[in-house]
Amino acid sequence: MVVRKIVTLVEEIHLEGGRPVAPAARIAVVAAVVRNPWAGQGFVDDLGPGIDANASDLGELLAPQVLDALGAPAEAFGKAAIVGLDGEIEHGSAIIHNLRFGNRVRDPVDGTSLLPAAEKRGAAGAPIDIAIKHKHDHSVRSHHQTFEVRIADAPRADEIVIWVALAASGRPLSRLGEFGSELATAP
């Protein structure tokens, strides 16, 4: 695994809709900008060796850093990958959509749900919205949110940016009813 850089971003929301948010809603994201292990090889039938060589290491690299950046117990999580223009979306999916990566993020926060994900191909500076959901139950509406991220000089054509996001709470001042509650009052 060749890591060019690590990027960390922390957001705290203290005021929402003109009202205080206490404690502040906190989201931390950490990205690794890595060389695409399949870059320059044309179509690769078996992605397994690249997955074996990179997924677990990337999870082990990113999970402690995002936990440290969050500085609070995590209630929600998400992941994303942006593949440079010389790669395939499948290359990003290969890294983030397997237990070697996912369990490195899920286990330290005692998560039981699948990590929601986003992946795409893009040029340097391409934004992506990381889907974030509750770590135990993806139907907990208060924790449904997205967080937009980008890195000005990544991914280069032969790189992948792998993101991990943790949230210490749900959306600030969430007020939606429980999943499906609107059906109880439907005509």
URSUL-V303663 format. One record per helix or strand. SS is the DSSP state (alpha for helix, beta for strand). FROM is the first residue (numbers start at 1). TO is the last residue. Records with the same first field share a line. If there is no record, write none. Layout:
# URSUL-V303663
SS: FROM-TO  FROM-TO
This chain:
# URSUL-V303663
beta: 3-16  19-35  76-83  116-121  128-134  145-149  151-151  154-154  159-167
alpha: 48-70  89-96  99-109  141-143  181-185
